[in-house]
């Protein structure tokens, strides 16, 4: 149970990947059959998703029972909430049922391998089709959710392929070192974000244009407020002079025109405000330029350090069967056997434990000529034909005899020879 809870967050991420794969179907069906109830577009899929995640906590047959209860609950909810609105809306529940059935099937698979590559490819094709349909008038209003779900699904696909590639490069190990996985994940994110911004530049351009329009409108309102405040001060001063001067203001009529000085001050104020706004805009652009330049420098430094340190925590346990020195010595030995009668080959009992292990591997290579281009670990695991325990023991002893300074006893080599017969 502890192991199950430990990997539970990764299983939730796998379930979220499947939800994002189905997201375009939910949006298209919801827009087609339940246009007046957008809450159902998200409520039914989320309910199926949460129910499917909880099935991971049940072992064996309990998981199937839990899933069956969830299927019955979804059908009942569709009968009470969707059927009264539109009978055809029941089609919206079908992908929810499919997702609920697929989730328990993925729990038995290893982490980052819950969904076959075919499932990911189908998800990408569905998203592309939905994106093309979402641009038509009949599916108006769902273009933004479609783009967001597609971007998230594409990111999860890239992350999954990257993790599977790391695992396949470990040559039999369960996972890559934590530092290597962290650096690799950060590199994927750093490369994906610019691609995402480039693909959604049209939508971002609209948002930036709207923000700029709101900003200009707010600045215009602020200038208008200052001008009205200035005009109000002029009117109050004129009214005060009229009350204090009595008949002296009668010659100017009931309403006095602004003086030339007031008009000049008003124009000066407008130009000063525009100049201040221009200076502020330039300062903001300079500030953003410096920050973006600094961000790019940090990113490039990170990538450079990643490229230099990517292999620090990776222990390459491969060893080549195409060592030139060994091949030259083998060729020399063959020539000596043909032309020169050399000393006889020592018997098995005359060898040390280390030499016995290496002779066993040489005998193995003679029986399997096709594996001479492979490493010893790959050759023993793919062409040995033994159980996993025997293969692991043979590989460990050979690497110890070939590369380490540890002694291998003759009894250990004799026992391995008997096991491999």
N, C-alpha and C positions, 0 to 999 in steps of 0.2 A: 504493500500500500504506500509506503514511503517513496519507493521508486516511482510509482504512478503519479503521486502528487508532485514529485520533483520535476517531471517532464510535462506536467499538466499545462503550464503556460505555453509551451511549444505546440501542444495539441490545440490549444485555443487559437493560436496563430494559424495553424493549418485549417481549422474550421472557418476562420475569418477569410482565408484565401478562397475557400469554396463559396462562401457567401458573396464575395466580390465577383466571382465567376458567374454566379447566377443573377447578379444585381441588374444587369441590362434586361434580362428576361422579365424580372419583376416590374421594372419601370415601364417596359413596352406593354405588357399585359394590363398593368394597372391603368395606364393612360388610355388603353383601348376599351376596357370593360368597366372600370371603376373611376371614371374621370372626376366625379363629384365627391369621391371619398379617398383623398390622397393618404389619409392616415392608415388605411388598410394596406397601402403599398409597402409600408415599412413595418407595420405591426405584425402581420402574419409571417413574413420571412424572419424577423427577429425572434419571434416566439419559437419557430422551428429550429433556428440556429441555437438558441439557448438550451432548448430541450435536447438537441443532439449532443451538445457539449456535456451536459450532465450525464448522458449515457456512458461516457468514458469512465465514470466512477463506479460503474456496475461491472462485476466480473461475469464471464460466461453467458449463461442463459438469461440472467437478470438484465443484461443489456438488451436482448431481443424483446423481453417483456416490456421494458421501459420504452423502447422505440414503438412497439405496438400501441401502447397507451397514448403516446404522442400523436401517432397517425389518427387514431380514433378521435382524439381531442381536436385536431385540425379540421377533420371532416365535420364534426359537430359544430364548431365555430363557423365554418363556411355555411352550413345549413341555416343557422340562426341569424347570421349577419350579412352574408353575401347573397344568398338565394332570394330573400325578399326584395333586394335591390335589382338584381338582374341574374337570370339563370345562367347566362353565358359567363358571368363572373366567376363561376366555379373553376374555369380553366386557370384562373390565377393561382389556385391552391395546388395545382399539379406540380409545378416546380418546387413548391415548398415541401411536398411529400417526397419528391425525389431527393432533395437535399437532406431531408431527415433520415432517409434510408442510407444514403451514401456516407454520412458521417460515422456511424459505427463501423462500417467496413474499413475506414481509414485508420481506426484506432489500433488495429493489429499490425500495422506497418511501422517501420522504424521512423524516427523523427526526421523531418525534412524529406521523407519519401512516402508520405501518406497518399499522394495522388500521382498516378502514372502520368508520364509526359503527354500522353494522348488527351488526358483530361484538361491539361493546361492549354494544349493547342486548340481544342474545341472551345474553351473559354475565350481565347483570343479571337477566334473566328466569329463567335457570337457577339462579342463586343464590337468588332468592326462592322458587322451587319447592323447592329443596333445604332451605332454612330451614324451610319449612312441613312437609316430610316428616321433617326431623331431630328434630322435637318429638314424634314418635310413638315408641311403645315398641320397634318393630322396628328403629329406627335410633338407639337410645339409645347414648350415649357419644360421639357426634360433634358435638354441638351447639356446643361451644366451638371446635373447629377450623373448623366452618362459619362461625361468627360472625367469627372472626379473618380467614379468607380473604375473606369478603364485605367486611369493613371495609377491608382492604388494596386489594381490587379497586376499591371505590368511591373510595378516595383517589386511586388511579392514574387512574381515569376523570376525576375532577374536575381533576387536574393536567394531563392531556392536553387536555381541552376548553379549559382556561385558556391553554395554550401555543398551541393552534391559533387561539384567538381573538386572541391577541397577533400571531400571524403574519398573519392576515387583515387586521389593522388597520395593517400597515406599508405598504400600498399599493405592492406590488411589491418591497419589500425582502425579503431572505432571513430576517432575524431582528431582533428588537427589541434595543435597547441593553442591555448587561449589567446596568446598575444597575436599569433598569426591570423586567427579567426577575427579578432577585433580589428586589426589593420585592414584585412581584406574587406570586412563589412563597411568600414569607413570609406574605403576606396570606391566601393560600389555605390554608396550613397552620394559621394562627391561627384561621381560621373553621371549619376542618374538625375540629380536635381537640375543641372543645366539643360539636359535633354528634355526634361519635363517642362521647364520654363519656355524652351524654344517651341515645343509642340502646342503649348497653350498661350502663345503670345497674342493671338487674336483676342481671346477672352481677357487676358491681362491688359491689353491695350484699351479695351472698352472700359475696364475698371479704372485705369489710370486717367483716361479722358474724363470720366465722370468725376473722379476726385479733383482733377484740375478745374473742371467747371464749377464745382462746389467751392473750391478755394477762391476763384476769381469772383464768384458771387458774394462770398463773405467779405472779401476786400472791398468790393464796390459798395456793399451795405455800410461798411465801416467808414469809408470816405464820405458817403452821403450823410451819415449821422454827424460827422464832424462839420460838414458844410451847413447842415441845418442848425447845428448848435451855434455856429458863427453868425448865421443869418438871424437867429433868435436874439443873440446879443445885440446885433445892430438895431433890431426893431425895438428892443427894450430901451436902448439908449436914445433913440429918436423919440419914443413916447415920453420918456422922462424929460427930455428937453422941451417938448411941446407943453407939458403941464407947468413947467417952471417959467417958461418964457411968455406965457399968455398970448397976447395979440401979436407978439413978434413973429410967431410961426404961421400966422394965418396967411401970409403972402405965399407960403409954399404949398398951400392946399392941404387937404385932409391926410394924404399919404405922401411921405417924402421918398424920393428915389435914392438908392444907394450912391454914395459919393464915389468919385473916381479912385480915391485911395482905397475904399472898401473893395471895389472891383479888382484893383491891382493886388491887394493883399489876398483876395480869394484865389486869383490865378497863381500867385506865388505859392500859396498853401498847396494847391493841387499839384503843381510841378514838384515841390519838395516831397510830397507824399509819394508821387510816382517814382522820383529818384531814390527815395528810401526803399521802396518796394523792389526796385531794380537791384539796388545794392544788396538787399536781403536775399533776393533770388540768386545773385552771383555767389554770395557767401555760402548759401545752402548747396549750390552746385559744387563749389570747391570742397566743401566739407564731405559731401557724398563721394566725390572723386577720390579724395584721400582715403576714405574708409574702404571704398571698393578696391582701390589699389592695394591697400594693406591686407584686405581679406584675400585677394588673389595671391599676394606674396606668401601669406600664411598657408594657403592651400597648396601652393607649389612646393613650399618647404616640407609640408606634411607628406605630399606625394613622393618627394625626393628621399625623405627619411624612410618612408615605407619601402621604396624600391631598394634602399641599401640594407634595411633590416628585415626584409620579408623572410629571409632564410635563417635568421639568427636562432629562432626557437624550433626550427625544423631539423630533425636528425635524419639524414638520408641513410637509410639502412640498406639501400640497394648495393649490390656488388656485381661487377661485370664478369661474365664468363668469357669475354673477349679480350682479356688482359694480354697485351702484346708480349710481355716477358714470358708469361706462361705458355703462350702459343709457340714462341721461339724455342723455349726449352723442350716442349713436346715434339716439335719438328726435329730438333737436334737429337732427341732420344730415339726417334724413329730411324734417323739416318745411322745412328750408332748400332741399332739392332740389325740393320740391313748389312752394313759394311764392316762393322767392327763387333767382334764378339765381346761384349762387355760383361760386367758382373751380373750375376743372376738377380732377379727381382726378389726382394726379401719377402718371406712368407708372412702370413697374417700375424702369427704369434711373435714374430720378431719386431713388429711395428710398435711404436708408442701409441698411447690413446689418441693423441692429436692426429698422428699419421693414419690411424685406422679410420677415423671419421672422414678425413679427406679422401681416402681410398674408396670409401662407400659412396661418396658423392661422385667421384670419377667413374665408378662402375654404373652409377645411375645415369650419368651423361652419355655413356656408351650405348645404353639401351634406348635412350630417347634423343636421337640426333636432331630432332626438330626444335628442341628447346635451347639450343646453344646460343641463341640471341637473347635469351631471357636472363633475368637475375636469378640467383639461387632461390630467393624467397618466392618469386613468381613461378619458377619451374617446379619447385616441390609442391606448391599449393595447387597447381593446375594439372600437372602431368604425373603426380605421384601415385594416385589411385589408392592412397591410404586414408585412414580416418583422420579427423582433424587433430586428435591428440598426437598421433604418430608424426604427422607432418610438422606440427609445432615443435615436438621434441627434436626431430632431425634438423630442422632449420636452426633452432637455438644452439645445438651442439656444433653444427657446422660453422656458424658465425663465431662461436667461441674458439673453435680450433683454428679458424682462418684469420681472425682479426685480433682477438684479445690475447692477453698474457696469462690468462687462467689455464691451469693444467686440466686436462681431461683424462680421467683414469681409463686404463685398459678395460676394466670390468664394465664401465659405463658404455664403452664402444661395443663390447661383446654383447651386452644386453640389447643395444639398439640393432645390431646386426640380426639377432634372433627375432626381434619384433618385425623387421622389415621383410623377412623371408615369407 
